[in-house]
Amino acid sequence: MIENFEKQILAWFEHFHAHPEVSWKEFETTNTLAEILDELGVSYRRFSDVTGLIAEIGEGDEVIAVRADIDALWQEVDGVWQANHSCGHDAHMSMVLGALLYLKNRSLNKKIRFIFQPAEEKGNGAVAMFERGAIQDVTHLFGVHLRPIEELPLGQVAPSIHHGSAIFLEGRVKGNDAHGARPHQGVNAIEVATALHNYVKSIHLSPFEPYSAKLTKVIAGGESTNIIPGTAEFAIDVRAQKNQVLDQLKDKIDNGLRGLQDFYSVDIEWTWSDFTPGAEVSTEAELIAEDAIRYCIGDENTACPVITPGSDDFHYYTVKQPKLKATMIGIGADLQPGLHHPKMEFNSSILDVGARILAETLTRA
């Protein structure tokens, strides 16, 4: 008799979907995962200082791993601010748990590690798990992510997702206000921000490389319209498909800010944060996943690798351990209107398919 855990996987999904928790506060989510593993008789390791956990099955010297992100976003839904699983992490947990179910009673000649990682949305959960030994001795790492309908239709599964890299800048122009009638007595911080906006738009790199940089916040001035603001806050969102191109953008923006300081004779302070690396996909891991997809759902449903401007901290694992062979599997689920949309929906019938593909991938690795 062929095992079928579809109902159990859907029940897990419905629970996680109804109980979202934001990054680093996934306390009940972690407790639920632990309870499930206890019921299954699977050993796991928790941490005293962070949420999330690591489980393991099988025997042997070789270690293959799969990662599921467990946090939700904090966003406004129908006028109410709340935790919301609009990025599909509830689905990812359910598929990875499903893969564990399909593998648990098989005879395994290697260890398979299940990493339930917190704080993907903050961009630093992967680093926390790495620092706590999540991929120690691991040779191959796999991830999974639902894809928007414009990237993959329902039933199509891709062996890799080529995420872009991203980094964010927050800064402040530091000066003194001046009277509207005496602009020579100060420096208009809005002019500085405008010059920065124009400079960022003028950055040109190779047209063969996808990239973008844009101001996403400018705050200056108050209620009085006859005061020239000397201070302003600003933020810049910087993205590129390749990590080295992101480094080029970052260097050019740093140089531009230093030039604006000199030109306007004003202090500008800025910091870079939340760097998320672009995908470094292993050809070997990608081929293993592709073979598993073809075996489970056929050639007609095996999609080409997905290239997307989005980012995911999954790729920190390969940055921290360059010899790690990793890929993230993309699941077509009719997901719409889009990832991070407060009303994101998808066809949950795909969850069991994703779990089976993950189990087959981990078996073949």
Secondary structure, DSSP 4 states (H G I P E B T S, - for coil): -----HHHHHHHHHHHHHS--BTT--HHHHHHHHHHHHHHT-EEEE-SSSS-EEEEEE-SS-EEEEEEE--BEEEEETTEEEEE--SSHHHHHHHHHHHHHHHHTS--SSEEEEEEE--TTTT-HHHHHHHTTTTTTEEEEEEEEEEETTT--TT-EES-EEEPEEEEEEEEEE---EETT-GGGS--HHHHHHHHHHHHHT----TTS-EEEEEEEEEE--S-TTEE-S-EEEEEEEEESSHHHHHHHHHHHHHHHHHHHHHHT-EEEEEEEEEEPPP---HHHHHHHHHHHHHHH-GGGBPPPEEES---GGGHHHHHSTT-EEEEEEEEEEEBS-TT-TT-B--TTHHHHHHHHHHHHHHH-
